[in-house]
């Protein structure tokens, strides 16, 4: 059962997106860890919103998440454009690190799931060095099929983490977390996309100038031109918001 969120939200095409800033987000999730109530955290961007509009099952996943934060600049813009502004962009990569910093205060246990064996191992080592007060309770690469789900879940449950970060791509990490949320029982379960690649050093995050201009998507496109088909969702989202402004924030 979905926990009733105490965080104020704005509905973007039916998906309730948090309106609070990073500090309030971290405070809310810290309380979730203390109460041990499972929370699926989704870092929403326009591509995910468009996918949800085209796939009812994915929409259900987005709607059932305990917390959806405005990760994508386009989501922040849409809320502002419809006169329901959010406090700020809450980027998933930054939220991961803020939660790790908080974890140092409370000696939280963290489980990492996803990416390649080499990347996940390096990510675990670097995070442990960066946040020595946090306990890396376990990790596993993302190269497993449905037949291994039960074994993976058993390993996570045995580790009993406070935070579970899953990096398997938005098309699979969110459905996987949603499907096994109750079995996992982890207070904070969050899909983190390519964050492990950046943390491990396999790839670089967009330079600060791109971050400040809110065009990290352009940097990723320049680095990986093959992403252009996926990126077509961005102008489609913007056009849909402009055309349906009166409907965007209607529940």
C-alpha positions as CSV (number, residue, x, y, z in Angstrom):
1,X,0.0,0.0,0.0
2,X,1.3,3.4,-0.9
3,X,2.2,5.6,2.1
4,X,0.5,9.0,2.2
5,X,3.1,11.6,1.3
6,X,3.4,14.6,3.5
7,X,5.3,16.4,0.7
8,X,3.3,19.0,-1.3
9,X,3.1,18.0,-5.0
10,X,2.0,19.3,-8.4
11,X,0.4,16.8,-10.8
12,X,2.1,16.8,-14.2
13,X,-0.2,14.8,-16.5
14,X,-1.4,12.9,-13.5
15,X,2.0,12.2,-12.0
16,X,2.4,13.9,-8.6
17,X,5.8,15.6,-8.6
18,X,7.3,16.9,-5.3
19,X,7.4,20.7,-5.0
20,X,10.0,20.8,-2.2
21,X,13.7,21.5,-2.4
22,X,16.6,19.2,-1.9
23,X,17.0,19.9,1.8
24,X,13.3,19.1,2.5
25,X,13.5,16.1,0.3
26,X,16.4,14.7,2.3
27,X,14.6,15.5,5.6
28,X,11.5,13.7,4.4
29,X,13.4,10.6,3.3
30,X,15.4,10.6,6.5
31,X,12.2,10.3,8.4
32,X,11.2,7.4,6.1
33,X,14.3,5.6,7.0
34,X,13.6,6.1,10.7
35,X,10.0,4.8,10.4
36,X,11.1,1.9,8.1
37,X,8.2,2.6,5.7
38,X,9.2,1.4,2.2
39,X,9.4,4.3,-0.3
40,X,10.0,4.1,-4.0
41,X,11.7,7.3,-5.1
42,X,11.4,8.1,-8.8
43,X,13.6,10.8,-10.4
44,X,11.2,12.0,-13.1
45,X,12.2,13.6,-16.4
46,X,10.2,14.4,-19.5
47,X,11.2,11.2,-21.3
48,X,9.8,9.2,-18.4
49,X,6.6,11.3,-18.3
50,X,6.1,10.7,-22.1
51,X,6.7,7.0,-21.6
52,X,4.1,6.9,-18.9
53,X,1.5,8.7,-21.1
54,X,2.1,6.0,-23.8
55,X,2.1,3.0,-21.4
56,X,-0.6,2.7,-18.8
57,X,1.4,0.1,-16.8
58,X,4.3,2.6,-16.6
59,X,1.9,5.3,-15.6
60,X,0.6,3.2,-12.8
61,X,4.2,2.7,-11.6
62,X,4.9,6.5,-11.6
63,X,1.6,7.1,-9.8
64,X,2.2,4.4,-7.1
65,X,5.6,5.7,-6.2
66,X,5.8,7.2,-2.7
67,X,7.9,10.1,-4.0
68,X,8.5,11.5,-7.5
69,X,11.1,14.3,-7.6
70,X,11.7,16.7,-10.5
71,X,15.0,15.5,-11.9
72,X,14.5,16.7,-15.4
73,X,14.8,20.4,-16.2
74,X,11.7,20.0,-18.5
75,X,9.6,18.8,-15.5
76,X,10.6,21.9,-13.5
77,X,9.8,24.1,-16.5
78,X,6.4,22.5,-17.0
79,X,5.4,23.1,-13.4
80,X,6.6,26.7,-13.6
81,X,4.9,27.2,-17.0
82,X,1.6,26.0,-15.5
83,X,1.9,28.4,-12.5
84,X,2.5,25.5,-10.1
85,X,6.2,26.0,-9.5
86,X,8.5,23.5,-7.7
87,X,11.2,24.8,-5.4
88,X,14.1,23.6,-7.5
89,X,15.3,20.7,-9.6
90,X,16.2,17.7,-7.5
91,X,18.7,15.8,-9.6
92,X,18.9,12.1,-8.9
93,X,22.7,12.0,-8.9
94,X,22.8,14.8,-6.4
95,X,20.1,13.2,-4.2
96,X,22.1,10.0,-4.1
97,X,25.1,11.9,-2.7
98,X,22.9,13.9,-0.3
99,X,21.4,10.7,1.1
100,X,24.9,9.2,1.4
101,X,26.0,12.3,3.4
102,X,23.0,11.8,5.6
103,X,23.8,8.2,5.9
104,X,27.2,9.1,7.4
105,X,25.4,10.7,10.4
106,X,23.3,7.6,11.1
107,X,25.6,4.8,9.8
108,X,23.0,3.8,7.3
109,X,23.5,0.6,5.3
110,X,23.4,0.8,1.6
111,X,22.9,-1.8,-1.2
112,X,23.9,-1.1,-4.8
113,X,22.3,-3.0,-7.7
114,X,23.0,-2.6,-11.4
115,X,25.5,-1.9,-14.1
116,X,28.5,-4.2,-15.0
117,X,30.4,-6.3,-12.4
118,X,33.4,-3.9,-12.9
119,X,31.4,-0.7,-12.5
120,X,29.4,-1.8,-9.5
121,X,32.6,-3.0,-7.7
122,X,34.4,0.3,-8.4
123,X,31.3,2.2,-7.4
124,X,31.1,0.4,-4.1
125,X,34.7,1.0,-3.3
126,X,34.6,4.7,-4.2
127,X,31.4,5.3,-2.2
128,X,32.9,3.5,0.8
129,X,36.0,5.7,0.6
130,X,34.0,8.9,0.1
131,X,31.5,8.1,2.9
132,X,33.3,6.0,5.5
133,X,30.5,6.3,8.0
134,X,28.1,4.5,5.6
135,X,28.1,0.7,5.5
136,X,28.1,-0.7,2.0
137,X,26.0,-3.8,3.0
138,X,26.2,-5.4,-0.4
139,X,26.2,-5.0,-4.2
140,X,25.3,-7.0,-7.3
141,X,25.6,-6.2,-11.0
142,X,22.5,-5.7,-13.1
143,X,23.1,-8.5,-15.5
144,X,20.5,-11.0,-14.4
145,X,17.1,-12.1,-15.7
146,X,13.7,-12.7,-14.1
147,X,14.7,-16.2,-13.1
148,X,17.3,-14.7,-10.7
149,X,15.0,-12.1,-9.1
150,X,14.2,-14.2,-6.0
151,X,17.9,-14.9,-5.3
152,X,18.7,-11.2,-5.7
153,X,15.8,-10.1,-3.4
154,X,16.9,-12.7,-0.8
155,X,20.4,-11.2,-0.8
156,X,19.1,-7.7,-0.4
157,X,16.7,-8.7,2.4
158,X,19.5,-10.5,4.2
159,X,21.7,-7.3,4.0
160,X,18.8,-5.3,5.5
161,X,19.8,-1.9,3.9
162,X,18.4,1.5,4.6
163,X,19.0,2.6,1.1
164,X,18.8,0.6,-2.2
165,X,20.1,2.3,-5.3
166,X,19.2,0.5,-8.6
167,X,20.9,1.3,-11.9
168,X,19.3,-0.7,-14.6
169,X,17.9,2.1,-16.9
170,X,14.5,3.9,-16.4
171,X,12.7,1.3,-18.6
172,X,13.5,-1.5,-16.2
173,X,14.7,-0.2,-12.8
174,X,11.4,1.5,-11.9
175,X,9.2,-1.5,-12.9
176,X,11.6,-3.8,-11.0
177,X,11.4,-1.8,-7.8
178,X,7.7,-1.4,-8.0
179,X,7.1,-5.1,-8.6
180,X,9.2,-6.2,-5.6
181,X,8.8,-3.2,-3.3
182,X,6.9,-5.0,-0.6
183,X,9.2,-8.0,-0.7
184,X,12.3,-5.9,-0.5
185,X,10.9,-3.8,2.4
186,X,13.8,-1.2,2.1
187,X,12.9,2.3,3.4
188,X,14.4,4.1,0.4
189,X,14.5,2.4,-3.0
190,X,15.6,4.7,-5.9
191,X,16.5,4.2,-9.5
192,X,19.7,6.0,-10.3
193,X,20.2,5.4,-14.1
194,X,23.8,6.1,-15.1
195,X,25.0,7.4,-11.7
196,X,27.2,4.4,-11.1
197,X,29.0,5.0,-14.4
198,X,29.8,8.5,-13.2
199,X,30.8,7.5,-9.7
200,X,33.0,4.7,-10.9
201,X,34.8,7.0,-13.3
202,X,33.6,5.1,-16.4
203,X,31.9,8.3,-17.7
204,X,31.8,11.9,-16.7
205,X,28.9,14.1,-15.6
206,X,28.1,17.1,-17.7
207,X,30.5,20.1,-16.9
208,X,29.2,22.6,-14.4
209,X,28.4,25.1,-17.1
210,X,25.9,22.7,-18.7
211,X,24.4,21.9,-15.2
212,X,24.0,25.6,-14.5
213,X,22.4,26.3,-17.9
214,X,20.1,23.2,-17.3
215,X,21.2,21.5,-20.5
216,X,22.8,18.4,-19.2
217,X,20.7,16.5,-21.8
218,X,22.5,18.4,-24.6
219,X,25.9,17.3,-23.2
220,X,24.7,13.7,-23.1
221,X,23.5,14.0,-26.6
222,X,26.8,15.4,-27.8
223,X,28.7,12.6,-26.1
224,X,26.2,9.9,-27.3
225,X,24.6,10.9,-30.6
226,X,22.8,7.6,-30.8
227,X,20.5,8.9,-28.0
228,X,18.8,11.3,-30.4
229,X,15.7,9.1,-30.9
230,X,15.2,8.9,-27.1
231,X,15.8,12.7,-26.9
232,X,12.9,13.3,-29.3
233,X,10.6,13.0,-26.3
234,X,11.9,16.3,-25.0
235,X,10.4,18.6,-27.7
236,X,7.2,16.4,-27.8
237,X,6.8,16.9,-24.1
238,X,7.3,20.7,-24.3
239,X,4.8,21.0,-27.2
240,X,2.3,18.9,-25.3
241,X,2.6,21.1,-22.2
242,X,2.2,24.3,-24.3
243,X,-0.8,22.9,-26.2
244,X,-2.5,21.4,-23.1
245,X,-1.5,24.0,-20.5
246,X,-4.9,24.0,-18.9
247,X,-4.9,20.2,-18.6
248,X,-1.3,19.6,-17.4
249,X,-1.8,20.1,-13.7
250,X,-5.4,18.8,-13.6
251,X,-5.8,15.6,-11.5
